[in-house]
């Protein structure tokens, strides 16, 4: 039977139209995710274009697509290439003339919760997946990103624009590159606002799929300046499980709401310390981040465990997802990055301003 059965493009397309994108709840064909479909005798090949290279379910999509086509009588082999084209969030950034498809702010209500650690590792994970990523250190008063990424200076300027540094595939910009390490910045709001605008307009970012922005602690001028200068795809709140941190995180969450920034979710950092005997020590309490997310009716993205290698990576300029990629903390950070990318893609597809993957090729 297989020798006489004619395999056509229509038959293969029909089979693939039964495969759902799990996050978007639509089939691959209607989402225009199937490209370069070719049939050679009994062999079928095609490309699946995901909406993010950091798609957490890409292996499931590939497996189900392969099974669907292999179920066609006469098909002997299926060759699938996985690709990605990140859709923009539909927000106009023309005033800043920035070809940035998605911009995400990572915030906390208070300092010391590991917000910069989350920002750094999320940016690196997205870059490792193949996305074009920028990381902007908007923590003007306490710029730690250069140290955490192991970079000390910027490249030479180009056509009167600052060129961002590059580390682990991520483009970086921070006030830390422009001042002495021991120099305090005693600035009022207008100067801070001007610096943030310059980090956007006077830096040659190039095309980015994601710009990750590390906000300073609290709910002050920096967040307001950023929201006024750059339409954001969304924001993430980082908290510790303890009550004091949660109270401040709640203020940060409400800040996003008042600024009309979509809240992508809550991340609980330093959730527990795993001891050598396998038990967990909950140093800062337990479950606070999840409770905050439930009370605020926003997604809870996950828990990040404590690990000395995180501190070591920050001090030595080698993020833990690079230095110890298979550790529990690195896997948790990878989950946060993939969840973030998935939520942005879902929002883009569901938005009335959705830009199809065709138009962003």
C-alpha positions as CSV (number, residue, x, y, z in Angstrom):
1,X,0.0,0.0,0.0
2,X,2.8,2.4,0.9
3,X,4.4,2.1,-2.5
4,X,1.2,3.2,-4.3
5,X,0.0,5.9,-1.9
6,X,0.6,9.4,-3.2
7,X,1.7,11.8,-0.5
8,X,0.6,15.4,-1.3
9,X,1.2,18.8,0.3
10,X,-2.5,18.9,1.1
11,X,-2.4,15.6,3.0
12,X,0.6,16.6,5.1
13,X,-0.9,20.0,5.8
14,X,-4.1,18.4,6.9
15,X,-2.2,16.2,9.3
16,X,-0.2,19.1,10.7
17,X,-3.4,21.1,11.2
18,X,-4.3,18.6,13.9
19,X,-1.2,19.5,16.0
20,X,-1.8,22.2,18.5
21,X,0.7,24.8,19.9
22,X,0.2,24.0,23.6
23,X,0.5,27.6,24.8
24,X,-1.5,29.3,22.1
25,X,-4.2,26.6,21.7
26,X,-4.2,26.9,18.0
27,X,-2.9,24.5,15.3
28,X,0.5,24.9,13.7
29,X,-1.0,25.5,10.2
30,X,-3.4,28.3,11.2
31,X,-0.6,30.0,13.1
32,X,1.6,29.9,10.0
33,X,4.3,28.0,11.8
34,X,4.9,25.4,9.0
35,X,7.4,26.5,6.4
36,X,9.4,25.0,3.5
37,X,7.3,21.9,3.3
38,X,8.8,19.4,0.7
39,X,8.0,15.9,-0.3
40,X,10.6,13.6,-1.9
41,X,9.2,10.2,-2.6
42,X,8.3,8.9,0.8
43,X,10.3,11.5,2.8
44,X,8.7,14.6,4.1
45,X,10.6,17.6,5.4
46,X,9.5,21.0,6.8
47,X,10.4,23.7,9.2
48,X,8.5,24.6,12.3
49,X,8.9,28.3,13.1
50,X,8.3,28.9,16.8
51,X,7.4,32.3,18.3
52,X,10.4,32.1,20.6
53,X,13.6,30.1,20.4
54,X,13.2,29.7,24.2
55,X,9.9,27.8,23.8
56,X,9.6,25.5,26.8
57,X,7.5,23.0,24.8
58,X,9.4,22.9,21.6
59,X,10.3,19.2,22.0
60,X,6.7,18.3,22.5
61,X,5.7,20.3,19.4
62,X,8.4,18.6,17.3
63,X,7.4,15.1,18.6
64,X,3.7,15.6,18.0
65,X,4.3,17.0,14.5
66,X,6.5,14.1,13.6
67,X,3.9,11.6,14.9
68,X,1.2,13.3,12.9
69,X,3.1,13.1,9.6
70,X,4.4,9.6,10.2
71,X,0.8,8.5,10.6
72,X,0.2,9.3,6.9
73,X,0.2,6.1,4.8
74,X,3.3,5.9,2.7
75,X,5.5,8.3,4.8
76,X,8.9,6.6,5.6
77,X,10.8,9.5,7.1
78,X,10.2,12.9,8.5
79,X,12.9,15.6,8.7
80,X,12.0,18.6,10.9
81,X,14.0,21.8,11.3
82,X,13.2,23.9,14.3
83,X,13.5,27.6,13.8
84,X,12.0,30.7,15.6
85,X,10.9,34.2,14.8
86,X,10.0,36.3,17.8
87,X,6.8,38.5,17.2
88,X,6.8,42.0,18.4
89,X,4.3,43.0,21.1
90,X,2.7,45.6,18.8
91,X,3.7,48.6,20.9
92,X,5.1,51.5,19.0
93,X,8.6,52.5,20.0
94,X,9.0,54.9,17.1
95,X,9.8,58.0,19.3
96,X,12.9,56.3,20.5
97,X,13.5,54.7,17.1
98,X,14.3,51.3,18.7
99,X,13.9,48.1,16.7
100,X,13.1,46.2,20.0
101,X,10.3,43.6,19.7
102,X,9.7,43.1,23.4
103,X,10.9,44.9,26.5
104,X,10.6,43.4,30.0
105,X,11.3,45.1,33.3
106,X,12.4,43.1,36.3
107,X,11.6,44.8,39.6
108,X,11.4,44.3,43.3
109,X,10.0,46.4,46.1
110,X,13.2,46.3,48.1
111,X,16.9,45.6,47.6
112,X,18.8,42.4,48.3
113,X,16.3,40.0,46.9
114,X,18.4,38.9,43.9
115,X,16.6,40.9,41.2
116,X,19.8,41.6,39.3
117,X,20.7,37.9,39.5
118,X,17.4,37.0,37.9
119,X,17.8,39.6,35.2
120,X,21.3,38.5,34.3
121,X,20.6,34.8,34.1
122,X,17.3,35.2,32.3
123,X,19.0,37.4,29.7
124,X,21.8,34.8,29.2
125,X,19.3,31.9,28.9
126,X,17.4,33.7,26.2
127,X,20.6,34.5,24.4
128,X,21.7,30.8,24.7
129,X,18.4,29.8,23.0
130,X,19.3,31.9,20.0
131,X,17.4,35.1,20.7
132,X,18.8,38.6,20.2
133,X,19.0,40.0,23.7
134,X,19.9,43.2,25.4
135,X,20.3,43.9,29.1
136,X,19.9,47.4,30.4
137,X,21.0,48.2,33.9
138,X,18.5,50.9,35.0
139,X,19.7,50.6,38.6
140,X,21.5,54.0,38.4
141,X,22.5,54.2,42.1
142,X,23.7,50.6,42.4
143,X,24.8,49.3,39.0
144,X,25.9,45.7,39.4
145,X,25.4,44.3,36.0
146,X,29.0,44.9,34.7
147,X,30.5,43.0,37.6
148,X,28.0,40.1,37.3
149,X,28.6,39.8,33.6
150,X,32.4,40.2,33.8
151,X,32.7,43.3,31.7
152,X,34.6,46.4,32.6
153,X,34.3,48.8,29.7
154,X,32.3,49.7,26.6
155,X,33.6,49.3,23.0
156,X,34.4,52.6,21.2
157,X,31.5,54.8,20.2
158,X,30.2,54.5,16.7
159,X,28.7,57.4,14.8
160,X,28.2,59.4,18.0
161,X,26.4,56.5,19.6
162,X,27.5,54.3,22.5
163,X,28.0,50.7,21.6
164,X,26.8,48.2,24.2
165,X,29.3,45.7,25.7
166,X,28.8,42.1,24.8
167,X,29.0,39.1,27.1
168,X,27.6,35.6,26.8
169,X,25.7,36.7,23.7
170,X,23.9,39.5,25.5
171,X,24.3,43.3,24.7
172,X,24.9,45.3,27.9
173,X,24.5,48.9,29.0
174,X,25.0,50.3,32.5
175,X,26.0,53.5,34.2
176,X,28.7,51.4,35.8
177,X,30.6,51.6,32.5
178,X,30.7,55.4,32.7
179,X,31.7,56.2,36.3
180,X,34.4,55.0,38.7
181,X,33.5,52.0,40.8
182,X,33.6,54.1,44.0
183,X,31.8,57.1,42.5
184,X,28.4,57.8,44.1
185,X,25.7,59.2,41.9
186,X,23.9,61.8,44.0
187,X,21.3,62.6,41.4
188,X,17.8,64.1,41.5
189,X,15.0,62.7,39.4
190,X,15.5,64.8,36.2
191,X,19.1,63.6,35.9
192,X,18.1,60.0,36.4
193,X,15.3,60.4,33.8
194,X,17.8,61.8,31.3
195,X,20.2,58.9,31.9
196,X,17.6,56.3,31.2
197,X,16.5,58.0,28.1
198,X,20.1,58.2,26.9
199,X,20.5,54.5,27.6
200,X,17.6,54.0,25.1
201,X,18.2,56.6,22.5
202,X,22.0,57.1,22.5
203,X,23.0,53.4,22.5
204,X,23.3,51.3,19.3
205,X,21.2,48.4,20.5
206,X,20.5,47.1,17.0
207,X,17.5,44.7,16.5
208,X,16.5,42.9,19.7
209,X,14.0,40.2,20.3
210,X,14.1,41.0,24.0
211,X,15.4,43.9,26.1
212,X,15.6,42.9,29.7
213,X,15.7,45.9,32.1
214,X,17.0,45.6,35.6
215,X,15.1,48.3,37.6
216,X,16.4,49.7,40.9
217,X,14.6,48.7,44.1
218,X,11.5,50.5,45.2
219,X,8.8,52.4,43.3
220,X,10.6,55.7,42.5
221,X,11.8,57.8,39.6
222,X,13.5,55.1,37.5
223,X,10.4,53.0,37.0
224,X,8.3,56.1,36.1
225,X,11.0,57.4,33.7
226,X,11.2,54.0,32.0
227,X,7.5,53.6,31.6
228,X,7.3,57.2,30.1
229,X,10.2,56.5,27.8
230,X,9.6,53.0,26.5
231,X,6.4,51.0,26.1
232,X,7.0,47.8,28.0
233,X,5.7,44.3,27.1
234,X,5.5,43.5,30.8
235,X,7.1,43.3,34.2
236,X,8.3,40.6,36.6
237,X,8.3,41.0,40.4
238,X,11.1,39.3,42.4
239,X,10.5,38.7,46.1
240,X,11.8,36.6,49.0
241,X,9.3,34.4,50.9
242,X,9.6,36.5,54.0
243,X,6.8,38.9,55.0
244,X,8.8,42.1,54.8
245,X,9.9,41.3,51.3
246,X,6.4,40.5,50.3
247,X,5.0,43.8,51.6
248,X,7.5,45.7,49.4
249,X,7.0,43.4,46.4
250,X,3.3,44.1,46.6
251,X,4.1,47.8,46.3
252,X,6.2,47.0,43.2
253,X,3.4,45.0,41.8
254,X,0.9,47.8,42.3
255,X,3.4,50.2,40.8
256,X,3.3,48.2,37.5
257,X,-0.5,48.3,37.6
258,X,-0.7,52.1,38.1
259,X,1.8,52.5,35.2
260,X,-0.4,50.1,33.1
261,X,2.5,47.7,32.6
262,X,1.3,44.1,32.2
263,X,2.4,41.9,35.0
264,X,3.9,38.7,33.7
265,X,4.3,37.1,37.1
266,X,6.0,36.7,40.4
267,X,9.4,35.0,41.0
268,X,10.3,33.8,44.5
269,X,14.0,33.9,45.0
270,X,16.1,32.2,47.7
271,X,13.1,29.9,48.4
272,X,15.1,27.2,50.3
273,X,18.6,25.8,50.8
274,X,19.0,22.1,50.0
275,X,21.2,20.4,52.6
276,X,23.6,17.5,51.9
277,X,21.1,15.0,53.4
278,X,18.5,16.1,50.9
279,X,16.3,18.1,53.3
280,X,15.4,21.7,52.6
281,X,16.0,24.6,55.0
282,X,13.5,27.4,54.4
283,X,15.6,30.3,55.7
284,X,13.2,33.0,54.7
285,X,10.0,31.1,55.2
286,X,8.0,29.4,52.6
287,X,5.3,30.0,50.0
288,X,5.2,33.8,50.2
289,X,5.7,34.4,46.6
290,X,2.9,32.1,45.6
291,X,0.5,33.7,48.1
292,X,1.4,37.1,46.7
293,X,0.7,36.0,43.2
294,X,-2.6,34.4,44.2
295,X,-3.8,37.4,46.1
296,X,-2.9,39.7,43.2
297,X,-4.4,37.3,40.6
298,X,-1.2,37.2,38.6
299,X,0.9,34.2,37.5
300,X,3.4,32.6,39.9
301,X,6.4,31.7,37.7
302,X,8.4,29.7,40.2
303,X,10.9,29.2,43.0
304,X,14.6,29.8,42.8
305,X,16.6,27.8,45.4
306,X,19.6,29.2,47.3
307,X,23.0,28.1,46.0
308,X,26.5,29.4,46.8
309,X,27.4,29.1,43.1
310,X,25.0,31.9,42.3
311,X,27.0,34.3,44.6
312,X,30.2,33.0,43.1
313,X,29.0,33.5,39.6
314,X,27.9,37.1,40.4
315,X,31.3,37.9,42.0
316,X,33.4,36.4,39.2
317,X,31.4,37.6,36.2
318,X,30.2,34.1,35.1
319,X,26.5,33.7,35.6
320,X,25.4,30.4,37.2
321,X,23.6,29.2,34.1
322,X,27.0,29.3,32.4
323,X,29.2,28.1,35.2
324,X,26.9,25.3,36.4
325,X,24.1,24.9,33.8
326,X,22.7,21.6,35.2
327,X,22.4,22.6,38.8
328,X,18.9,22.9,40.3
329,X,19.2,26.7,40.5
330,X,20.2,27.0,36.9
331,X,17.3,24.7,35.8
332,X,14.9,26.9,37.8
333,X,16.3,30.1,36.2
334,X,15.9,28.5,32.8
335,X,12.3,27.7,33.6
336,X,11.8,31.4,34.5
337,X,13.3,32.6,31.2
338,X,11.3,30.1,29.1
339,X,8.1,31.0,31.0
340,X,8.7,34.6,30.4
341,X,9.3,34.0,26.6
342,X,6.2,31.9,26.4
343,X,4.0,34.5,28.1
344,X,5.2,37.3,25.8
345,X,4.5,35.2,22.7
346,X,1.0,34.3,23.9
347,X,0.3,38.0,24.6
348,X,1.6,39.0,21.2
349,X,-0.5,36.4,19.4
350,X,-3.7,37.2,21.3
351,X,-3.2,41.0,21.0
352,X,-5.1,42.8,18.4
353,X,-1.8,44.3,17.4
354,X,-0.3,40.9,16.8
355,X,2.5,40.9,14.2
356,X,2.6,37.6,12.4
357,X,5.8,35.7,12.1
358,X,5.7,36.4,8.4
359,X,6.2,40.1,8.9
360,X,9.1,39.8,11.3
361,X,11.2,37.6,9.2
